[in-house]
Amino acid sequence: MTARPPRTERSGPQTASVMTDLPFKPQLVRAVFRDVTSLHVSRPAAWAAASVTRTVLTEIIDGARSAAAEETRKRLIPKDLISAIDRNVEVEVGSAWYLHSPTFHGLMGELRNADGALVSLRERRGARTPSGVAGAHRFEAGVRRLLGIRGVRAVPVLVRDLDGIASVFLTALASDAAKVVREGGVKRFGTVSLVVPGEPAPASLLNDPLLALSTRRGDGRTVGGDDVLAAVTMQLFGDLRQRALTEAAEMTRKTSAN
């Protein structure tokens, strides 16, 4: 019997154009998903996750760029990353990476056990290195490309930090998307509202249809685009979440049209 050639996904000119807009390719997204789940990952899910990761890293880089601009620098250094996170709580993602990066040492605060003894950094990290931390090197090319798109450069240690944050965030996103599939929808919600003194409180976010994903359609063997969007509602909040959802939905719409 003649062996069949491997099946490849079709892509037209518009699909190729959409792909070039993503510094984190769907193939990389699928590799991250394989680290945390055996479920199949659909094309819309992979592209949505890639889009969300781009949105999060863009926000972090722009915050660091603003901090560097105050000192008339275009080359980002670790303290710019710290400033970006300090000034915008919405980008405080990838906390598992913070325990493994010298940039964040001394900023994590002290942790004591039930007996009042100080818990060492080694103990806080745990015996097992999270897959997102172990696989952070895979994101270097995408991070460097995104830095170029934003018109800045970064010292190597900061590139490594951005690699780690991207990897840990996407790993957590993949884990939550798989949980949505297993549980048949979103079974827990995390919401944070930023209220300005003297201004009325925003409407309840639970009225947002994107947060009312208590049930899902589709089989229980495939992570779909909506599952990734549901996971976003658990990983992000505020304006960053809304922007990530909007851009991811637009990305899946473009790819589905092809």
Protein Blocks (a to p, Z undefined) as FASTA:
>chain_A
ZZdddddddddfklmmmmmmpmbdfklmmmmmmmmocbdcdfklmmmmmmmmmmmmmmmm
mmmmmmmmmnopabdcfklmmmmmmmmmklmghklmmmmgmklgojlopaddfkopacdf
klmnomadcfklmmmmmmmmmmmmmmmmnopacdfklmmmmmmmmmmmmmmmmmmmmmmm
mnopafbdcddddddehiacdddfklpmklmmmbceddfkbccfklmmmmmmmmpgcjll
mmmmmmmmmmmmmmmmZZ
